[in-house]
Amino acid sequence: MPKPLSLPFDPIARADELWKQRWGSVPAMAAITSIMRAHQILLAEVDAVVRPYGLTFARYEALVLLTFSKEGELPMSKIGERLMVHPTSVTNTVDRLVRSGLVARRPNPNDGRGTLAVITEKGREVVEAATRDLMAMDFGLGAYDAEECGEIFALLRPLRVAAHDFDEQ
């Protein structure tokens, strides 16, 4: 993967400095800008790793989710719920996985109107290979050790709880 353009200064730190001069100190602005930039960096890195398998990270996540299910199949609505994405995005993702031969569709016998997405053998092989590659590059987080990854997870948890991302128990 080509190295991203490197600037001689940190543009987020500079924006924070200018923000303070104009509107006062708002640490949340620098934090959100850093989070969004980190998201862009990580998504580009993981997408580059799964691209040779004909995947994006979103498609990879759907395949992983199907492997976690007992029978390797889930209702489309359940995929959207668990991946926290809109039904249209699920349909688009599954359509692409079907065209790639990694997933099949079949009617849901428990819901006459519903459809199940079913991982194929080829899908299982691809998700295993992509997972090995992603694990080898620490999902793009190789700059952090295991403890720091745990800290990142813990730092983001209150935000997710406040957004009702899941039921806290």
N, C-alpha and C positions, 0 to 999 in steps of 0.2 A: 504494500500500500504506500502511495507517495506520502512523504512527510508534509503536514500542513504548513502553510505559510507562517513563519515565525516573525513576530513583530519585535522591535527593539525595546518595547515597554509593554506593560500589562494594560490593555485598553480598559479592562473592567476597573482596575484600580484608578486609572485616570478619570473614567466616568464617575466613579465614586467621589473623587476629589472635586470635580466640577459640580456635581450634584450638591455637595455640601456647601459650596460657595453660593449656589443659586437658591437652594431650597432648605438648606440645613442638613444635619446629619440624619440619614435614613439607612441604617445598616441593612435593612431588608432589601433595599434596591441592589446593593452589591451582592448580597447572598443569592437573590433570585437570578440575577444575571450570571453569576458563576454556576449555579445549578443548571440553567438552560444551556450554557456553553458546554458544561460537562456532559449533558445529555447528548448534544450534537456530536461531541468527540467520541463518546462510547458507542452511540448508534452507528457512526461511520466505521468504527473499528470492528464491531461484531458483525455488521452487515458485510464487510469485506471478507470475513472468515466464512460466513455461510453462503455467500454469493456463488462460489463454485458448485454448491449443491442445488442451485436453482432456488434458493431461499432468501427471504429477508428475515430479520429477527422476529417480526410479527408472525410469519409463517412457521418459523422454528418453534416459537412458543406454543402455537396451536398443535403442532406435532407432539411436542413434549407433553402437553396436557392430555392428548389422546393416549399416550403411552402410560400415563398415570392412572387412567381409568381401568377398571377390572377387565373389561372385555375389549378394550382398544377402540371404544366407540362412545360418542356422547351426542345428545341432542344439540342442535345448533344453538338453541337458546341458552343451554348450560355453558357452552363454550364462551359465548358473549358475557355471561354473568361471571364466570371464573377469570376470564382475561380482562374484564372490566372495559369492554368495547361495545360500540353500537352494533345492533344486528346487521346493518348494512356492511360494516367492516368485516364481520364474521362471514357473511355471504361471499364477499370479495376474496377474503383469505382462503376459504374452503374451495371456491371456484378455481383458484390458481393451483391449489394443492391437488385437486381432482385432475386438472389438465396435465399436471406433472406426473400423475400416476402414483402419488404419495398417499392419497386419501380417496375413498369411494363414498358415495352417498347411498343410503337405503331408507325406505320408509320406517318410521318409528312404530313398532308394533303396539306400544303402549299409548300412542297418541296418533290417531288417524290422520291428523293434519300435519304432524311434525316429521322432521327428517333427522336422521342420524348421520354424523360424519364418522367414518370408519377408517382407521389407519391401515394401509396395505403393508405387505411384507417389504416392498421397496421403501415405503415410508419409514418403517422401523429401521431398516439398514441406514438410510440417510440420516435419521435423527441420531443414531448411535455414532456415526462418523463425525457429524457436525458437532455433537456434544464433546467428543474427544478433542477436536480442534479448539473449541471454545474454552474448555477446561485448561488446555495447554497454554492459552494466552490469558488465563485468569479472568475471562470475560471482560477484558480491557482494563481491569483494576489491578494490574500487576505492580503499580506504584504503591499499593497498600498491602500491609500484612493482614493476617486473619483477624487480629484484634481490631485493627483500624476499620476493616470491612464491617465488623460487628458494631463498631461505634457509628459508622455511617448509617447502618440499618436502624440503630436505636435513635439517632438524631432525627431521622425522617419519620419515624413512627408516630409522634404526636401530630404531625401535619396530616398524615393519612387517617388517624383516628378522628381528628377534627373534621375531616372531609367525609366521614362515614364510609371510608374505603372498605371497611370490614367491621364486623361486630366485635368490639373488644370484650374479652371474657376473662 
